[in-house]
Amino acid sequence: MSWDVMVLNFGGKPPEDLEELPEDQNADPLGSAEEVRHLITHALPGVDWSDPTWGIYTGDEFSFEFNTGKEDPIESLMVHVRGNGHPIPSLLKFANPNKWSLIDCSTSQLIDPHNPSDEGWQGFQVVRDKVAKIYGDESAKSEDAQ
């Protein structure tokens, strides 16, 4: 079970409200696959790109799985966040310098790079912990956050 964050490139000028984004307006590509992997690794040293389409980063009590897909250039990517801790500063660490936007898939809202809300992350943890308690499965809570 993961908290999912989509990464898009609006050139540092994301829409105020995603619901008002015209259907014909697309985000720019993030970059070539090689460039995107380099930019992420520059901000977060230690990302394992053994599978170039699926990078893994282990932070302090959390992990990211970067699902870049097989397209080149990369139009968008999904980050699957697992564990506990405080992952938002690390998300911003690679997104902000590249003027990439982060969309919290649980709230369908942009994460404000200047005043980020952890509402989606906190809500995800509550649901995850309830599911783990119901099913007695602590793996849902700590999966891939070693």
N, C-alpha and C positions, 0 to 999 in steps of 0.2 A: 504494500500500500504506500503510495507516495503523494506528496503535495506537488502539484505540477505548475510550472511557470514557463510561459511561452516568451521567447525572445524575438523581437522584431526590430527593424531598422526604419524609423521615421525621420532619420537625419537629425535627431536631437529635438524634433518638434512634433511630439505625439499629439494626437487629437485630445481635446479636453474631455470628451466623452466618447468612448468606443462605439456606443449605440448610434452616434451621429456621424460616424465615419461613412462617407459615401461608398456604395458598393463597388464603384469603379476605381476607387483610390486604393492602390496597393502600396505596401511598404517596399522600400528598396531592398535588394539583397544584402545580407550581412557581409558577404565577401566570398572569395573562393574558399573551398574546403580547407586547403592548406593554410590560408591566411586566418580563417576563423579559429582553427585549432591553435595556431601560433598566438593570436591575440588572447585567447582564453588562458593558455598556458603561461603567457607572460604575466598575467594578472594573478593567476592561481598556480604557482609552480607545483609540479607533482601530479598533474592530471595524467592518468594512464590512457593513452590512445592506442593500446595494442590492437583494438578494433577501431579504425579511423572514423567509423560512423557512430561510435558509442563510447565517449570518454567518461572516465570515472575519477572523481575527486573526493578525497576524504578530508573533511574539515574537523573542527573541534566538536565532537558529539553529533555530527551529521555527515551525510554524503550527498554528492550530486552525481547524477548520471546525465550526461549531455547526449541527447539523441539528435544527431545532426542529419540523419538520413543519408541517402546516396546521391542526391542532387549536387551538382557543382555548376554555378555558384550556389551557396546555401541561402535560401530565401528566408528561412526561420529555423529556430531550433527549440526543442522542448527540454527543460531541465526537470528531472524527477528528483525531488528532495526527500530524504529519509532521515530518521533519527530524531534527535532533540536539539538542544543548543539554540544558537542564533544564526541561522543561515543567511539572513537578508544582507548583512554587511558584505558577505562574500559574493553574493549575487551582484550587488552594486559595484563591487571591486572590479569585475570584468565588464559590466554593462556601461557604467558611467563614462569611462575613458573613451569608449567606442561610440558613444551617443546612441546606444541601443536601448530600446524600451522593454520593460518587463511587465508581462500581464499575468496576474494571479488568476489561474484558471478556476479556482474555487469561488472567487467573488466576481469574476469577469471585469475586474478593474485594473487599471495601470497602477503599478507600484511607483509612487512619487519618489524620484531619486533624491529630492531635497528633504522630504518629510515622510519616509516610508512607513506605512502601516503594516503591522504584523497580524492584522485581523484574520486573514486567510490562513496563515501559518498556525496561529493559535487555534482557530476553528478546526483545522485539519487534525491537530494533535488531540483535541477533545474527542472527535469522532473515532480516530484511530485507537485511542486508549479504551473507549467504550467497546469497540469491536473486539479488541484484544481481551478485555475483561469477560465479555460474553462468551467468547470462544476459548478462553484460557490460553491464548496464543501470544506470548510475549514477543514472538518473532515479528509480528506486525509492527511492534513499537521500535524494535532495534535493528530491523533488517538493513543490512548494508551500511550501518553506521559505526562499524568497528574501527 
